[in-house]
């Protein structure tokens, strides 16, 4: 269930890509309307790290709408770069952050550990001259933590376990660690 440079895409792959893009668009429009009503906060985040199996340099970006007590949702993208391949994984995610505040320790008040899950797809392109590419559905789960430097700026780190039910380029799983990130809340 992959699509390739030959232009052959399975119905499952097309549906996974269309559903992911549709949910990303819907989430973006819903959260934009909610921001107008001052119901929550938006944040943007970027970071760098690495992926394992396949090994690559990782860039990761996300936009999140924070709502309720500790909940956030939005679109994210992981981009893995290596000499002979590119990995791109756009997802929509949900996250829950645990409030450690309420104590006398100001360091813990600023720390927010969280768990996260997402749905999307992964696209891998291999080779430079004889290019080969495939894409398919992705499910990921992970954990991380943010440390607030100010009310609006935080630094963090996140690990994601990315599962590819239908293997892409022989890969059924890859691990990504965003070693360092910077988040800005509006």
C-alpha positions in Angstrom: 0.0 0.0 0.0 2.4 2.6 -1.2 2.6 5.2 -3.9 5.7 5.6 -5.9 7.2 7.7 -8.8 5.3 5.4 -11.1 2.2 7.2 -10.0 0.5 4.1 -8.6 -1.2 4.7 -5.3 -3.4 2.3 -3.4 -6.8 3.4 -2.3 -5.7 3.1 1.4 -2.8 5.4 0.8 -4.8 8.0 -1.0 -7.4 7.8 1.8 -4.8 8.1 4.5 -3.2 11.2 2.8 -6.6 12.8 2.1 -7.9 12.2 5.6 -4.7 13.6 7.2 -4.8 16.7 5.1 -8.5 17.1 5.7 -8.2 16.8 9.4 -5.2 19.2 9.4 -7.3 21.8 7.5 -10.3 21.2 9.8 -8.2 21.6 12.9 -6.6 24.7 11.6 -9.9 26.3 10.8 -11.5 25.3 14.1 -8.7 26.5 16.2 -8.5 29.8 14.2 -12.1 30.4 15.1 -11.5 29.5 18.7 -8.6 31.9 19.0 -10.8 34.8 17.8 -13.1 34.0 20.7 -10.1 34.0 23.1 -10.9 30.5 24.2 -7.3 29.2 24.3 -3.8 29.9 23.2 -1.8 29.2 20.1 1.8 28.2 20.1 4.4 27.5 17.5 7.4 25.3 18.0 10.5 24.2 16.1 13.3 21.9 17.0 16.1 19.7 15.9 17.3 16.2 16.7 17.7 12.9 14.9 15.8 9.8 13.7 16.9 6.2 14.2 16.1 3.4 11.8 16.5 5.1 9.4 19.2 7.5 10.8 18.9 11.1 9.8 19.1 14.7 11.0 15.6 15.7 12.2 13.8 19.1 11.9 10.4 19.2 13.5 7.8 22.0 13.4 4.3 22.3 15.0 1.4 24.6 15.5 -0.7 23.9 18.6 -3.9 25.1 20.0 -4.0 24.8 23.8 -7.3 24.3 25.4 -8.8 23.0 28.7 -6.5 21.8 31.4 -3.3 20.6 29.8 -4.8 19.6 26.4 -3.4 20.7 23.0 -3.9 19.7 19.4 -2.7 20.7 16.0 -0.6 20.0 12.9 3.0 18.9 13.0 5.7 17.8 10.6 8.9 15.8 11.0 11.6 16.2 8.3 14.5 13.7 8.3 17.5 14.6 6.1 20.3 12.3 5.1 22.7 12.2 2.1 20.7 9.6 0.2 17.1 10.0 1.4 14.5 12.4 2.7 11.7 11.5 5.2 8.7 13.7 5.6 5.9 12.9 8.1 3.0 15.4 8.5 0.6 14.5 11.3 -2.2 15.9 13.4 -1.6 15.3 17.1 -3.2 15.4 20.5 -1.2 16.1 23.6 -1.8 16.1 27.3 0.5 18.0 29.7 0.8 17.3 33.4 0.7 20.2 35.8 3.5 19.8 38.4 2.8 23.2 40.0 1.2 24.0 43.2 4.3 23.3 45.3 7.0 25.5 46.7 9.6 24.5 44.1 9.5 27.1 41.3 11.7 24.8 39.1 8.9 22.2 39.0 6.2 24.8 38.5 7.9 25.7 35.1 8.3 22.0 34.0 5.5 20.4 32.0 5.9 16.7 31.1 3.5 15.5 28.4 2.3 12.5 26.4 1.3 12.8 22.8 -0.2 10.8 19.9 -0.7 11.5 16.3 -2.0 10.3 12.9 -0.6 11.1 9.5 1.5 9.6 6.8 5.2 9.2 6.0 6.8 9.9 2.7 10.4 8.5 2.1 12.4 9.4 -1.0 15.6 7.4 -1.6 18.5 8.0 -4.0 19.6 11.0 -6.0 19.7 9.9 -9.6 17.6 6.8 -9.6 15.0 8.2 -7.3 12.5 5.8 -5.6 9.8 7.0 -3.2 6.9 5.6 -1.2 4.4 6.8 1.3 1.8 5.4 3.6 -0.2 5.8 6.9 1.6 6.7 10.2 0.6 6.4 13.9 2.9 7.8 16.5 3.0 8.0 20.3 5.5 9.8 22.4 6.5 11.8 25.5 8.4 14.9 26.2 8.7 17.9 28.5 8.7 21.7 28.1 10.4 24.1 30.6 9.0 27.6 30.7 11.6 30.4 30.5 8.9 33.1 30.4 5.1 33.1 30.2 5.5 32.9 26.4 8.8 31.1 25.7 9.8 27.5 26.6 12.4 25.0 25.7 11.9 21.3 25.5 12.6 17.9 24.2 10.4 15.1 22.8 10.6 11.5 21.7 8.2 9.9 19.2 7.7 6.3 18.3 6.5 6.2 14.7 4.6 3.1 13.5 4.0 2.4 9.8 1.4 -0.4 9.6 2.2 -0.9 5.9 6.0 -0.7 5.5 7.4 2.2 3.7 10.8 1.4 1.9 11.0 -1.6 4.2 10.5 0.5 7.3 7.7 -0.5 9.7 8.9 1.7 12.6 11.2 4.7 13.2 12.2 6.6 16.3 12.6 10.3 16.4 14.1 12.4 19.2 13.7 16.1 19.0 16.7 16.8 21.3 16.1 20.6 21.6 13.0 22.7 20.8 11.9 26.3 21.2 8.1 27.1 21.7 6.5 30.5 21.5 2.9 31.0 22.9 0.8 33.8 21.6 
